[in-house]
């Protein structure tokens, strides 16, 4: 077998470990370990599940810096974040670049995120069979052409990781 096949099998086996997680905390720990083992510094998995009666259950698992999470929530950035908008409406991965941040508010949010080490990344939408909408974002501090190539090569793994994280 080739090295590429071995690497793919190892990634698949690693992601399958998520299915054995029994709690959200275990899932978060495993996603963090897998993301970091594959070269990413940070992850965020967020899900919105419609419930009976019209309510919505929301959960976020992340190792993003707490100070960034507070800034993000206090500034209501989810309302303008192009990664959130994309992941609720699309099924294709979104690689972060400056072009997706078009309004002044989005550009300010992007610059603030970069100051917290969230400089480059990819967001993977997940749409479940019960109407839930989720996203997995994997981020890193690098923001040069090498980081862009790395993220492009990591996209299939990110897609797999998002699916297994959602299933767990």
C-alpha positions in Angstrom: 0.0 0.0 0.0 1.1 3.5 -0.7 2.0 6.1 1.9 -1.0 8.2 0.8 -3.4 5.2 1.3 -1.9 4.6 4.7 -2.3 8.3 5.7 -6.0 8.2 4.5 -6.6 5.0 6.5 -5.0 6.5 9.6 -7.2 9.7 9.2 -10.3 7.6 8.8 -9.5 5.5 11.8 -8.7 8.6 13.9 -12.1 10.1 13.0 -13.9 6.9 13.8 -12.7 7.3 17.4 -15.2 10.1 17.7 -18.0 7.7 17.5 -16.9 6.2 20.8 -17.1 9.5 22.6 -19.9 9.4 25.2 -20.0 13.1 26.2 -19.7 16.5 24.5 -16.5 17.1 26.5 -15.0 13.9 25.2 -16.0 14.8 21.7 -14.4 18.3 22.1 -11.2 16.8 23.4 -11.0 14.3 20.6 -11.7 16.9 17.9 -9.1 19.2 19.4 -6.5 16.3 19.5 -7.3 15.4 15.8 -7.2 19.0 14.6 -3.9 19.7 16.3 -2.4 16.4 15.1 -3.2 17.5 11.6 -1.6 20.9 12.0 -4.5 23.2 13.1 -4.3 25.3 16.2 -8.0 25.8 16.9 -11.4 24.3 16.2 -15.0 25.3 16.7 -17.9 22.9 16.2 -21.3 24.6 16.5 -24.7 23.1 16.0 -28.3 24.3 15.9 -31.0 21.7 16.4 -34.7 22.6 15.9 -36.8 21.2 18.8 -40.5 20.6 19.1 -42.5 23.7 19.8 -40.2 25.9 17.7 -37.3 26.2 20.2 -33.7 25.7 19.1 -31.0 23.8 21.0 -27.5 25.3 20.4 -24.2 23.9 21.4 -20.6 25.1 20.7 -17.5 23.0 21.3 -14.3 24.9 20.9 -10.8 25.7 21.9 -10.9 29.2 20.5 -9.5 31.7 23.1 -12.0 32.6 25.7 -11.4 36.3 25.2 -12.2 35.9 21.5 -15.4 34.0 22.3 -16.5 36.8 24.7 -15.7 39.5 22.1 -17.5 37.5 19.4 -20.6 37.0 21.5 -20.7 40.5 23.0 -20.3 42.0 19.5 -23.0 39.6 18.1 -20.6 38.6 15.3 -22.6 35.5 14.5 -25.1 37.8 12.9 -22.5 39.1 10.3 -19.9 36.3 10.2 -19.7 35.1 6.6 -18.6 31.6 7.7 -21.8 31.2 9.7 -23.9 32.5 6.8 -22.2 30.2 4.3 -22.5 27.1 6.5 -26.2 27.6 7.1 -26.9 28.0 3.4 -24.4 25.8 1.6 -22.8 22.4 1.7 -19.4 23.1 0.3 -16.3 23.9 2.5 -15.3 27.6 2.8 -11.7 28.5 3.0 -11.1 31.7 4.8 -9.6 34.6 2.9 -10.0 38.4 3.0 -12.4 38.3 0.1 -15.3 36.8 2.1 -15.3 39.7 4.5 -17.0 42.4 2.5 -18.6 44.9 4.9 -16.7 47.2 7.2 -18.1 45.2 10.2 -17.0 41.9 8.7 -13.5 43.3 8.0 -13.2 44.5 11.6 -14.3 41.1 12.9 -11.7 39.4 10.6 -8.9 41.7 11.9 -9.9 41.1 15.5 -10.0 37.3 14.9 -6.5 37.4 13.4 -5.3 39.2 16.6 -6.4 36.1 18.6 -4.5 33.7 16.3 -7.4 32.8 14.0 -5.6 33.9 10.8 -6.4 31.2 8.3 -8.9 28.4 8.3 -11.6 26.4 6.7 -15.3 26.0 7.7 -17.2 22.9 6.9 -21.0 22.9 6.8 -23.0 19.9 8.1 -26.7 19.5 7.5 -28.2 16.6 9.4 -31.2 14.4 8.7 -33.2 15.9 11.5 -33.0 19.5 10.3 -29.9 20.4 12.3 -27.3 22.8 10.9 -23.7 22.6 12.1 -20.3 23.8 11.2 -16.8 22.8 12.0 -14.1 25.4 11.6 -10.4 24.6 11.8 -8.1 27.5 12.2 -4.4 28.2 12.4 -2.2 31.2 13.2 -0.3 31.2 9.8 -1.6 33.3 7.0 0.9 32.9 4.2 0.8 31.0 0.9 2.1 27.9 2.7 -0.8 28.0 5.1 -3.2 28.3 2.2 -1.7 25.3 0.5 -1.8 23.4 3.7 -5.5 24.1 4.2 -6.3 23.2 0.6 -4.6 19.8 1.2 -6.3 19.3 4.5 -9.8 20.0 3.2 -10.8 16.3 2.7 -9.7 15.5 6.3 -11.6 18.5 7.6 -14.7 17.3 5.7 -14.4 13.8 7.2 -13.7 15.2 10.7 -16.8 17.5 10.5 -19.0 14.5 9.6 -17.7 12.3 12.3 -17.9 15.1 14.9 -21.5 15.7 14.0 -22.4 12.0 14.1 -20.8 11.6 17.5 
